[in-house]
Amino acid sequence: MTYINLVTCYGRAGLIEGVKRIHRQMKSGEIGQSASLLNALVDAYRNLGKRDLADLVNQESWFDSYAQPEDETNVEDGSPS
């Protein structure tokens, strides 16, 4: 079973602690972050009536996408720095 399926099941079953646990593991790097998992977390939190936590996941994913270090390629000639 994938983490996406697990989050979906937790959300449908009303198991907020399970959703939070996977969210926490993803934030700590124990679980790889993907757009699909982020969407599953947002959907699960919304299904559980936790819009604030859904918004938090959205903010974290937005921040993470812009906080990634730039590719260390030399812009002038395209070679690595």
C-alpha positions as CSV (number, residue, x, y, z in Angstrom):
1,M,0.0,0.0,0.0
2,T,1.3,3.4,-0.9
3,Y,1.4,6.4,1.5
4,I,-1.0,8.1,-0.8
5,N,-3.5,5.3,-0.4
6,L,-2.9,5.2,3.3
7,V,-3.5,8.9,3.7
8,T,-6.7,8.6,1.7
9,C,-7.9,5.7,3.9
10,Y,-7.1,7.6,7.1
11,G,-8.9,10.7,5.8
12,R,-12.0,8.7,4.9
13,A,-12.0,6.8,8.2
14,G,-11.7,9.9,10.3
15,L,-8.2,9.0,11.6
16,I,-6.6,12.4,11.9
17,E,-3.6,11.1,13.9
18,G,-2.7,8.8,11.0
19,V,-2.8,11.7,8.5
20,K,-0.7,13.8,10.9
21,R,1.8,11.0,11.4
22,I,2.4,10.7,7.6
23,H,2.6,14.5,7.3
24,R,5.2,14.6,10.1
25,Q,7.2,11.8,8.5
26,M,7.2,13.6,5.1
27,K,8.3,16.9,6.7
28,S,11.2,15.1,8.5
29,G,12.3,13.4,5.3
30,E,11.5,9.9,6.3
31,I,9.0,9.7,3.4
32,G,9.7,11.2,0.1
33,Q,7.7,14.3,-0.8
34,S,5.6,14.2,-4.0
35,A,2.8,16.3,-5.5
36,S,0.5,13.4,-5.3
37,L,1.2,12.8,-1.6
38,L,0.8,16.5,-0.9
39,N,-2.6,16.6,-2.7
40,A,-3.7,13.5,-0.7
41,L,-2.7,15.2,2.6
42,V,-4.7,18.3,1.6
43,D,-7.7,16.3,0.6
44,A,-7.6,14.2,3.8
45,Y,-7.3,17.2,6.0
46,R,-10.2,18.8,4.2
47,N,-12.3,15.7,4.5
48,L,-11.6,15.7,8.2
49,G,-12.7,19.3,8.5
50,K,-9.2,20.6,9.2
51,R,-9.0,23.4,6.6
52,D,-6.2,25.1,8.6
53,L,-4.0,22.0,8.3
54,A,-4.9,21.7,4.6
55,D,-3.8,25.3,4.1
56,L,-0.6,24.6,6.0
57,V,0.3,21.8,3.7
58,N,-0.4,24.0,0.7
59,Q,1.8,26.8,2.2
60,E,4.6,24.3,3.0
61,S,4.6,22.8,-0.5
62,W,4.6,26.3,-2.1
63,F,7.5,27.3,0.1
64,D,9.4,24.1,-0.6
65,S,9.1,24.5,-4.3
66,Y,10.6,28.0,-4.2
67,A,13.2,27.3,-1.5
68,Q,15.0,24.6,-3.6
69,P,18.5,25.6,-4.4
70,E,19.1,26.6,-8.0
71,D,21.0,24.2,-10.3
72,E,24.7,25.0,-9.9
73,T,25.2,25.3,-13.7
74,N,27.2,28.2,-15.0
75,V,24.6,30.4,-16.8
76,E,27.1,31.8,-19.3
77,D,28.5,28.6,-20.8
78,G,26.2,25.9,-19.4
79,S,29.0,24.1,-17.6
80,P,28.9,23.0,-14.0
81,S,30.4,25.6,-11.5
